[in-house]
Amino acid sequence: MLFRKTDPTAPPKPPKSKSREWVDSLLFAVIAATLIRWATFEAYVIPSPSMEHSLLVGDYLFVSKLHYGPITPQTPLQVPLTHQTVPVFGFKSYSDLIQLPTYRFPGFSSIKRNDVVVFHVPHEQQYPADLRTNYIKRCIAIAGDTIEIRNGQVFLNGKPGAIGGQPQTDYFMEVETPNDEVRQALHDQGVVDYTKPDGIPVAGTLEETGKLGYIISCQTSVAEYFRKQPYVKSLTVYSPLRQPLFPDAADYPVSGAMSAVQRKWQLDSFGPLPVPKKGQTIALTPANAAIYYKIVSQYEHNQGISWKDGMIQQNGQPLTSYTIKQNYYWMMGDNRHNSEDSRFWGFVPEDHVVGKAVLIWLSLDPFGDLAHKVRWNRLFHTID
């Protein structure tokens, strides 16, 4: 056995300088925070009303990476604790010179129907997959399901789906006269328009009918309340016309037609559509090729893929069958008429899933005054 000899006459090592101690402490803190953020929990804030009334603008969440298992980074060259850009300065926070295959560590749960999930939105091809914008939606259908929407009601595998949360729908509420009583009722019932300075919807004339009233987004129970009020002449579901939905559009947000079969699906009338499952072999035809084009060409990293004459081609030859390499999911916002979700851009690949939203630890009302800024009833509220 070898022993390292020390010289008792040697002078002691000089202590670290204060600046060196600060640097070491900061480096340790950054590494620890990065590992915790990657492997356990990460904080997010709700920026838009697409998940109302389940999640509100101003809710601060913890998202668990433990449920589904943390996934290794695809883009290793990035500034720690940033996403896409460096805060304040705004320049790109990563380099895509190195792109690695990803691996998901085991979690203690699979992705289930009704889970509220954070994921990288798949249509942002300008970023590497692990640096695309984070969206939060509800998982409506899992791999192997068939999703359909009939008159706003979700059906899974031909049966009415037991969808959790508190879904909202847009309505046009026709009134006799817009006045303070109506405005107060909208406020009391929690109806919010985030485009207005005070959050209260403003009355207007509906272009299609010339009727006077409000476009509101609310739950069924709130709609039933307003139907009983004497100042309401009528209350009807309002579904605005939008650009073509998946899979008729070439790619969200591009509106050019792609599918050989134009389905003309709508937000409240959609499908039926099967959700791809790992190991499933699909027979590709002009009738369904557009459904699977992004899976084959983008999400599963196949080479030589192109689109011609309504068919997927590989190396110049029509691809007549394809075996799915990973599971896919169908995500939708609870605010059904105000959510950019799978109805627009299709399936979410499993390797884009970040984690499960589990807890609201803080909630701030963007329209509340100092005394009412914090939504105390939402603090430490579990998410379901």
N, C-alpha and C positions, 0 to 999 in steps of 0.2 A: 504494500500500500504506500502511495506517495503522499507526502505532506508538504504543503506550501510553507516555506519558511518566511517568517517576518523579521524584519530588522527593528529591534526595539529602539534603536537610535535614530531611525528614520523619522522625519517630521510628519505630523498628522496631515491627512488630506484637508485642504481648505474647504470650509462649508460652502454649499451652493449659494450663489447670489440670490437676492430677492427676485430679480427678474427671471432667473433660471427656474426658481420654484414656481413662479406664476405660469411660466410656459409649460412646465411639466404638469401642473394642476389643470391647466386649460386643456392640454392634450388628452389627459386622462378623462376629463369630463366629456369632451367631444366623442371620444371612442366609446365611453360607457353609454352616452345618450344615443349614439348611432346604433349600438347593439340592442339596447332596450327597444328603440323605435322599430327596428327591423324584426326582432324576434318575439316581442311580447305585446305591447300596446302602443298605439299612436293616437295623438289628439287631432281631431278635425273640427271644422265649424261648418254649419249649414249655410250656404250663401244664397240659395234660391228656394222658391216655394214648391218645387216639384214633388216633395214628399209630404206636403201638408194634407191632412191635419195631424199626421203621425209625428212628423218632425217639422219644427218651425224654423224660419229664418232667425238666426241668432242663437240656435242651440249649439252648444259645444259638446262634442262626443269623445268617448274613448272607443277605439276600434281594436278588437282583439285579433292578433295574428296567431294566437295559440289554437283557436277553434279549428281552422282549416290547415294550419301549419304554415310557418314562414317560408317564403320562396327566395331562392338565391338571386342576387341581382344579375340582370342581363348586361347592364352598363356599369362596369366597375370604376371607370374614370369619371368621378363626379365629386363636386364639393360636398362634404358631409352636411347633413341636416338641411339640404336644399332640394327643390324639385323644379326642374326645367330652367329656372333662372336664379341668379343671386339677388336676394332682396335688396332693395334700395337702388342698387346699381343697374339691375335689369338685364345684365348680359348673361349669355348661356352658361349654365353651371356644370356642364358635362362635356365629355368628348365621346363620340361614338366610334372611335378608331378600333376599339376592342368591343366585340359583342359575344357574350358567352351563352352557352345553353343553360337553361334554368332547371332547377330541381326544387320540388316542394318537400320540405320535411314533414314527417307525420304530425297530424293534429289530432285532437280528441273528438272531432265531429266532421261529418261530411256536410256539403252545402245542401240545405234542405229548402223545400218550398216554404215561402213566407219569411225566410231569413232576410234581414235588412243588411245588404252587402255593399261594401266599398270595393270598387274595381277600377282598372284603367280603361277608359272608354276606347273601344277598338278602332273607331274610324279615323283617329288622328295619326295618319301615316307619316306625318312630318317629324314625329318623335319616336325613339325606341319604345318598345312595348312597355317597359317598366317605368317610363317617364311620361307617359300620356296622362292627360288630366284625370284626376280622381273623381268619379261619380259615385253617388249613393242612391240605390234603388232597392226595391223589394224583389226577391227572386220569386217569380210567378210559376215558372216551370223548370224542371231539371232535365238532364239528359235522358232521352227515351220517352218523354211526355209528348203529347200532342196538344198544342195550345189553340184555343179559339175564343173569340170575343163576339157575343151576340147581344146587340142592344145594350152594350156596356157591361154585360155580365160575363165574367171569365168562366170558360169551361175547360177542364183538363180531362183528356182521354174520354171525351164525350159526356162528362158529368159536370154539374156545377161545381166550380172550385171554391173551397173554403178559404177565402183570401183574408188574411189578417190585416191589422192596421185599421186606419180610419180613412178610407178612400174618399176623395172629393170629386165633384163633377161641376162643370160650368153650367150655369143657368142664365136665362134672360128673364129678369123680374120686371114685368110691366107694371107701372104705377100710375095713379091718377095725377099726382103732383109730387115732384121731388121736394122734400122739406126736411126740417130739422128732426121731426119724428122718425122719418125713414133713416136718416143718417145715424141717429142714436141707436135705432134697432140694429142696423148693420154693425155698429161698433159693439153693442152688447152681445151679439151673436158670434163675435169673433171673425167676421168677414173682413178680409184685408185685401187691399190693392197696393202692392209694393211699388207701383209706378207713380203713386200719388204722394205728395209731401207729407200728408198726415195719415196715409194708409187707408183712408176711407174711399170707397168707389164713388165715382162721379156719374150722374145720370147723363144719358145721351139718347139720341134717336137711332134705332137699329136700321141700318141702311137697307136691308132686305125687305123690311115690312113697314118702315116709317113709324113704328111704335116707340113710345117714350118709356125709358126705364133704365135698369142697371144690369150690366153683365157681372155676375158674382160667381165665386168659386166656393163651394161649401159641401158639407156632408148631407146625407139624405135627411137626417133628423132636423137640421137647420132649414132645409128646403121645405119640409112639412110645416115647420113653424111659420114661415113666411106665407105659405099658401092659405093659412087661416086668418091672416091679417086683413083688416078692411081696406087698407090703402093699396093692396096688391090686386091688380086686375087679372093677371095670369102669371104663371111661372112654368117655363118650358126649358128642357135641356138644350143647351147651346153648344154646338160642336162646330168650331170654325173650319173653313176650308183651308187645307194646307197642301204642301208639296207632296208628290207621290211618296208612298210609304215603302218599306222593305217588302218584297224584293224587287218591286217595279223600278225603283231608282237605281242608277248605276252605282252610286256611293253617296252616303250622306256626307255633307249637305248638298252634293251635286244632284240636280233634279232630272238629268237626262235619262230617258227610258233605256232599259237594258234587257229586261226579261222578254222572251218571245211570247209569253202569255201575260197579258196585262190584267192583273187581278182587280185593280181599283179598290183595294181594301181601304177602310177608314178607321179612325181612332176607336170607334165603338162597334165596328163590324169588321172583324179581322180573322183570317184563317179559314179552315184549320191548317195548322203548320206543325210538322214534326220537329222536335228538338234533337239535333244529332248526338249520338252516343259513341264513345270510344269503342272501336272494334267493329262498328256497323259498316257494312258495305252498301254503298248507294249506287243504283243504276242511274246514270246521268243521261237526261234527254233534254231537248229544247224546252220542254214544259217545266223542268225543275232546275236546270243548270244555273240560273241566276241565284237561286237560294244558296247554292254551295260554292259559288265562285270565290268569294272572299276567304272562305275556309281553305280552299285549295291553293289560291294564289298568294295569300298574305299570312293567315294565321298559322299555317302548318309548314311554311318555309320550303315549299316545293320549287324546283327550278324549271325554267323553260315554259312557264304557264302564260297563256294568252287567251284572248276572247275573240271568236270569229264566227259569224253566221249563227249566232244564238247558241253556241256551244263552247265549253271549255276545251282548250287545246294544250297539249304538252309536246314541246319540240315539233310543232307544226302539225300534229296529228290529233284528231278528235279524241277526247278522253270519255270513254263510255261507262266506266265505273270507277269508284273511289272508296277506299277504306278510311274511315275517320280515325285520327290519331289521338284525339283527346276529347274530353267531355265538354259540352256547351250548355249554356243556361239562358233563360229568357227573363230579362229584368224590366220592370215597369215602375214608374213613380206612382205614389198613392194619389197625387193630384192629377188625375187621368187626362185632363184636357190641357194641362200646363206642364208637360213633362216630355223632354227629348229622351227617348228610351229605345228599347229593342224594336218597337213598332217602326222606328225610323231607320235604324242602322243594323238591326238583326241580332244575331247570337253573340253572347259574351264567352270567349274561350276561357277554359279553366285557368290557364297560365296568366290571365289578366286579373284574376281575383286577388284582392289585397287582404281582406279580412271581414269579420262580422262586427257590425255596430252593436255595442252591448249596453252603454250607459251614457246618459246625459249628465254631465257634471256641473254645467253652468248653462243658463239660458238668459239672454239679454233681448229685450223688446226694442227693435230699432226705432219705434215710434213712442216709446215710453219716456216720461219726464224722469227727473232724478229720483223721485220717490217711488216710481213704478218701473224703473229700468230693468230690474231683475225679476224674472218670472219665478218666484220662490216655489211655486207648486210643481215646477219641473226639475228642480235640483235633485240630483242622484236618483233620477227616474230611469228604470231599466227599459230597454227598447225591445218591443215585440211586434 
